[in-house]
């Protein structure tokens, strides 16, 4: 999320104002110390110009483990 925030040119404080939360909440979400409610996640996604999936889901592609058929993340 931090990367998207910086691309938009927002400080934590500015994003917090747009979304309606405290700047400390933004910091905790970025550090993985807090999980936003769905309502806040949707507001963050809108403010950052993406979807909830774009903002909060990892973008790495799973790699298949050919030895045992499992998927590594």
N, C-alpha and C positions, 0 to 999 in steps of 0.2 A: 504494500500500500504506500509505503514511503516513496518509492520510485515514482508512482503515479502522481502523488502529491507534489513532488519536486518538479515533475514535467509540467504541471499546471502552474507552477510558480507560487504555490501556496505555502505559507508557514503553517505550523501546527495550529497556531492561534487563529489564523484566517479560516482554515478548514473547519476548526471547531465552531467558529461563529456561523459558518454556512450551514453546518449540520445540526447545530443546536446542542452541542455537548461541550465539556471543558477541554482545554488544550492538554491537560494531564491525561484525559481519557484517550485522546488521539495518540499521545505518546505511549500509553500502555498497550493500545491495540497494535501499534507499529512494532513494539518490542515483543509481542506475543504474550503479554502478561494479562490481557483481558480479551474476551471474545465479545464482539458487539452483538446486541440483539438484532434480529432480522430487520426491524424497523430502522435502526441506526446503520446497519450494513447497507440497506437500500439507499438511505440518504447519502452515505459516503460514496457509493457507486455512482449515483446521479451527479454529485458534486465533482467527481473525478472523471466523469465522461465515459463510464464503462458499466459493466454489469457486476452483480455480486460475484459471479464466478470469475470474471476478469480480475477483480480486486483481491479475492480471498483464496482462490484455489491455486495450487502450485502449477507451474507451467512446464515442469519437466515431464518428459515422455517416459513411461515405464519401459524397462529393459527386460526382455524375457531371459530367464535363466534356462539355457538349453539342456543343462544336466538333469534338472528335476521338473521342468515345465512350470515353475512358479514365476511370478512377476516380482521383480525387485523395484523398489522406489528409492 
